[in-house]
């Protein structure tokens, strides 16, 4: 889960997991 490691990226997955 890159979202947890790199939330600054703002990828599509990040939006779905952490909108």
C-alpha positions as CSV (number, residue, x, y, z in Angstrom):
1,X,0.0,0.0,0.0
2,X,2.0,3.0,-1.3
3,X,-0.7,5.2,0.1
4,X,0.4,4.6,3.7
5,X,4.1,5.0,2.7
6,X,3.7,7.9,0.3
7,X,0.3,9.6,0.8
8,X,1.9,12.8,-0.8
9,X,1.9,11.1,-4.1
10,X,-1.9,11.5,-4.5
11,X,-2.4,8.5,-6.7
12,X,-5.7,7.0,-7.8
13,X,-5.4,4.4,-5.1
14,X,-4.7,7.1,-2.5
15,X,-7.9,8.8,-3.5
16,X,-9.9,5.5,-3.1
17,X,-8.3,4.6,0.3
18,X,-7.9,8.1,1.7
19,X,-10.2,10.5,-0.2
